[in-house]
């Protein structure tokens, strides 16, 4: 099976949401019953990944119509990952070493379309958490209740911590990761998936 370049695969995976299972891709090797061969069980070309991303975006927009309407005029980015070519001046070795040691905290970049959807989700979550009054939710169950009330199911949501250190991360197919803390202060932001995978910031490094 031909492998995609890592940057392309990471960018397109981002569009589908973390932890989303890829649909079966059927090709000419399938028999009359439509059973897929092992080699066609997952997307294997850039076109397959693009189709998967488009399907995830369509499902997202059907479920979150307010977010879709807000981002209707923002065109999907042809690639969620773009790398700069060449450095304009020599890099500080210490800065390079620091970046390497903290690479596990890097996230995949977001295109304009993904940034718009992510910011829209962050805003609607922020508003809902503020509406709880007082200092906000005080336990994991309260945070989960707010998120589930907004349409984010338990299987795409992780809540952790306690008291004012409560935090959460969620991945919505067709949108980037959204993470935040109840505070104070309350803060919610959209971001790409971490390079090591998932929407929760890794705790370790090297």
C-alpha positions in Angstrom: 0.0 0.0 0.0 1.4 3.4 -1.0 2.1 5.6 1.9 1.2 9.3 2.0 3.8 11.9 3.1 3.5 12.4 6.9 2.6 16.1 6.5 -0.3 15.4 4.1 -1.6 12.6 6.2 -1.5 14.6 9.4 -3.2 17.6 7.8 -6.0 15.6 6.4 -6.5 13.5 9.5 -6.9 16.7 11.4 -10.0 17.5 9.3 -11.7 14.3 10.4 -11.2 14.9 14.1 -9.1 12.9 16.6 -10.1 9.3 17.1 -12.5 9.2 14.1 -12.7 5.8 12.5 -12.1 5.9 8.8 -14.8 4.4 6.6 -14.2 1.4 4.4 -12.9 2.3 0.9 -14.1 -0.1 -1.7 -12.1 -0.6 -4.9 -12.2 -2.8 -8.0 -10.7 -5.7 -6.0 -13.9 -6.1 -4.0 -16.0 -9.1 -4.8 -19.7 -9.1 -5.9 -20.8 -9.0 -2.2 -18.9 -5.7 -1.7 -16.5 -7.1 0.9 -13.4 -5.0 1.0 -10.0 -6.5 0.6 -7.5 -5.9 3.4 -5.6 -3.3 1.3 -8.7 -1.2 0.8 -9.9 -1.2 4.4 -8.4 2.3 5.0 -7.8 5.4 2.8 -4.5 5.0 0.9 -4.3 8.0 -1.4 -4.6 11.7 -1.1 -7.9 11.5 -3.0 -9.2 9.0 -0.4 -8.2 11.2 2.5 -9.7 14.3 0.8 -13.0 12.5 0.4 -12.9 11.3 4.0 -12.3 14.9 5.2 -15.2 16.2 3.0 -17.6 13.6 4.4 -16.6 14.5 8.0 -17.1 18.2 7.3 -20.5 17.6 5.8 -21.6 15.6 8.8 -20.2 18.3 11.1 -22.0 21.1 9.3 -25.3 19.1 9.5 -25.0 18.7 13.2 -23.6 22.1 14.1 -25.5 24.4 11.8 -24.6 27.5 13.8 -20.9 26.8 13.3 -21.3 26.0 9.6 -23.2 29.3 9.0 -20.5 31.3 10.7 -17.8 29.7 8.6 -19.8 29.4 5.3 -17.6 32.0 3.5 -14.3 30.5 4.6 -12.9 28.2 1.9 -11.3 24.9 3.0 -7.6 25.0 2.9 -6.0 22.8 0.2 -3.6 21.6 2.8 -3.7 22.0 6.5 0.1 21.7 6.7 2.5 24.1 5.1 6.2 24.1 5.8 8.5 27.1 5.4 11.4 26.5 2.9 14.8 27.8 3.9 15.9 30.0 6.8 16.6 33.6 6.3 19.4 33.6 9.0 21.3 31.0 11.0 19.3 29.6 13.9 20.4 29.8 17.5 21.5 26.2 18.5 19.9 26.6 21.9 16.6 27.6 20.4 16.8 24.6 18.1 17.6 22.3 21.0 14.7 23.7 23.1 12.3 23.2 20.2 13.4 19.6 19.7 13.0 18.8 23.4 9.5 20.3 23.4 8.4 18.8 20.0 5.9 16.6 21.8 3.9 19.7 22.6 3.7 20.8 19.0 0.3 20.7 17.3 -0.7 20.3 13.7 -1.3 23.7 12.0 -4.9 24.8 11.2 -6.0 26.1 7.9 -8.5 29.1 7.8 -11.5 26.8 7.5 -10.5 24.7 10.5 -9.5 27.8 12.5 -12.9 29.3 11.9 -14.8 26.2 13.0 -12.6 25.7 16.0 -13.0 29.3 17.1 -16.8 29.0 16.7 -16.8 25.9 18.9 -14.6 27.6 21.5 -17.0 30.6 21.6 -20.1 28.5 22.1 -18.5 26.4 24.8 -17.2 29.6 26.6 -20.7 31.2 26.5 -22.3 28.0 27.9 -19.8 27.7 30.7 -20.3 31.4 31.7 -24.1 30.8 31.8 -23.6 28.3 34.6 -23.1 31.3 36.9 -20.8 31.8 39.9 -17.4 30.4 39.4 -18.6 27.9 36.8 -18.8 24.1 37.0 -17.2 22.7 40.2 -16.7 19.0 39.2 -16.2 16.8 36.2 -19.9 15.8 36.0 -21.0 19.5 35.7 -18.5 20.1 32.9 -19.6 17.0 31.0 -23.2 18.0 31.4 -22.5 21.4 29.8 -20.6 19.9 26.9 -23.1 17.1 26.3 -25.9 19.7 26.3 -24.1 21.5 23.5 -24.0 18.3 21.4 -20.6 17.0 22.3 -20.9 13.3 23.2 -18.9 11.6 25.9 -16.9 9.6 23.5 -15.2 12.7 22.0 -14.7 14.5 25.3 -12.1 14.1 28.1 -12.5 16.0 31.4 -9.8 16.0 34.0 -8.6 17.8 37.2 -10.8 19.1 40.0 -12.1 22.3 41.5 -10.7 25.4 39.7 -8.1 23.2 38.0 -10.9 21.5 35.9 -9.9 21.1 32.3 -11.3 19.4 29.2 -10.4 18.5 25.6 -12.6 17.3 22.9 -12.4 16.4 19.2 -15.3 16.9 16.8 -15.2 15.1 13.5 -14.9 17.8 10.8 -13.4 20.3 13.2 -10.1 20.7 15.2 -9.5 20.0 18.8 -10.9 22.3 21.4 -9.4 22.5 24.9 -9.9 24.7 27.9 -10.1 25.1 31.7 -13.0 26.4 33.8 -10.6 28.7 35.7 -10.8 31.2 37.0 -10.0 32.6 34.5 -12.1 30.6 32.1 -10.2 29.9 28.8 -11.2 27.8 25.8 -9.2 27.6 22.5 -9.1 25.6 19.3 -5.9 23.9 18.2 -4.6 21.1 16.0 -4.0 17.6 17.2 -0.7 17.0 19.0 2.0 15.5 16.9 2.1 12.5 19.3 -1.7 12.0 18.7 -4.9 13.1 20.4 -6.2 16.4 21.6 -4.9 16.3 25.2 -1.5 17.9 25.8 1.1 15.2 26.4 2.7 15.4 29.9 6.1 14.0 29.0 9.0 14.7 26.7 12.6 13.6 26.1 
